[in-house]
Amino acid sequence: MRAKFRIGDVFPAEDRVAQFLVGLCMAMNDVTLVFQQMDRLSDTPRAASRENTYYMYLACAYYREAAYFLELGLADGEVTAFLDGLSGHGKAELERVRASFSPWEGSYVATRLKPIRDVLFHYKPWALERIEPYLRRAAHDLSAIEMGGGRYVDHRYEFADAVFEEFVQEVWGHSEQDLTVVMKELVDLVLAFTHFVHEAVTLRLGAVAKGVIELE
C-alpha cells in the first residue's frame, strides 16, 4: 500500500513540526538502508564478514547524527507539543532513544558511537601520531590486499581494516561478549527509533485534511 500526497499539503515548508519530521525521516531512511544492505549480504559469507562490519560502523555514525538532530528537535516547543499526541508505546520508544544520548556525558551514544563516527567520517583524527599505537598493536596480524577483479576500485586494503579494528576494540572492548553487547544495543535502539518515527509520521498523516492523502 502507498499513501500518495503533495508534499506541501502534509509537510508545509514553514511548519516547524513538518521540518522536524522530514529530518527524522531522512535519518531513518539512511539507518534502515544500512540494515537492509546487511540483510542482503547475509547469504554471501565472504562479503558479509567484511562489508557487514563496515555497515555496522556506518549505522553507528548515522544513529549518532540522528540523535543530534532529535536532541535539537526536542528543544522546540512546537515539536514537543506535537509529540504529546503519541501513544504510550510511541512515547516509551522515544524515551528509549532519548536515554541513549541524554544526559550526554557517559551516554551510550557519547561513549560507544561518537568515537566510531568521528574516525569513520573524518580521517583527520588519524593524524600520524594518533595512528601509531593502533598500527603497533596490529603489527603481528596476518593481512592481505584483496585484488578483486583486477580493477583498482575492487581493491580492499585489509591491513587498514585491521588497524581500524584495533581502535574499535579500544572503544567497545576486546571480548566477543563486549562487542555483542554494544551491537545488540545499537540494533535495539534502531528498532525503537524506527517505531517512534513511524508513529510520529502516522500521527501527522492523521491530522491532515480529509482527501489530501490517496491510498493505492
Buried (B, 14 or more C-beta within 10 A) or exposed (E): EEEEBEEEEBBEEEBBBBBBBBBBBEBBEBBBBBBEBBEBBEEEEEEBEBBBBBBBBBBBBBBBBBBBBBBEBBEBEEBEEBBEBBEEEBBBBBEBBBBBBBEEEEBBBBBBBBBBBEBBEEEEEBEEEEBEEBBEBBEEEEEEEEEEEEEEEEEBEBBBBBBBBBBBBEBBBEEEEEBEBBBEBBEEBBBBBBBBBBBBBBBBEEEEEEEEBEEE
